[in-house]
Amino acid sequence: MTRADEGAIAGYRERFAQIMVEAGMPRMAARVYAALLVTDSGQLSAAELAEQLEVGASAISGAVKYLVQVRLVERGREPGTRHDYCRIHEHTWSHFISQSDPMLVRVQDGAGEGTAILGPDTPAGQRLEETRRFFAFMREEIRQSMAKWSRLQAAGREAR
């Protein structure tokens, strides 16, 4: 790879990170995520991330902690080595979305509890009931979309 290629990739990495920041991801987490995304292996050590992004180890540590918490990456160690790595989940977005159901259930159930307490005929109760119905709807839409995505992925693998 030439220096020009490296520069183009680094520029793209930062532009993609900015897209993620604008979508609500913390800046350093977005930069780490983008760095992993543009690496063929999808895996880098903390030291490699710090070097690529020109930041300290503590910045990488905090970003990786966030990304692990939101289930976009996993942290691990290669057998027989002492080096930790950060790896992007294979099929990262479908994995992320499919793992969201427990939180959606909590919001749906919490809104239902609020509706029961406040009463379905009050303005606040009506807002909470709409929230409950919306999350029930979204859960079903996500379930159907993930099933469709799985079928499309399988058809794509068969076509290769």
Steps between C-alpha positions, in 0.01 A plus 500: 500500500632842413506805724223647282287190564569524873405867495180430309403223742578718804293782353210266431530351850464846655210596272316178585569556871344845467186343352480275805552800732215682328287188556568527875811290564772653722787638290782270613276193485405598145865535403586159648198340333592652163862385539383144557252521216763597241753239615477180295526279808247709693732458797767725653685511828463798731855602411423484127186706549687759706771525234257527208282758672789683665345491847587360840417159639240641740302650211501163324401319820197722557390477139532121493307473827215698344503294178498173696212629714288581194600165345669634187838346582646234723821497694711189522842344503656270243590163654866487593552876494492775759352759266137601527315586185180671404299334224196619314215252507449313178179633347526783750178688430272200471659372822446839666135525392419140591639560851276805556181313584554481879529880519200548274300267727602705803382824338178339381427352843599820679265703282222249567555534874483880467176475304347286775610741774405824324189366331444451128265800485752757621728684256809351669346153498416537131861597420626200692251270329616630162857431611406145604323433171788650300757276669278193456473591131875557464583168668284314251639697205857429613420130544359482147783709353767285666336183365491655152865611535601146598327362191674759279838421655448127449396554136811713446726228643334237278551719192879515555 
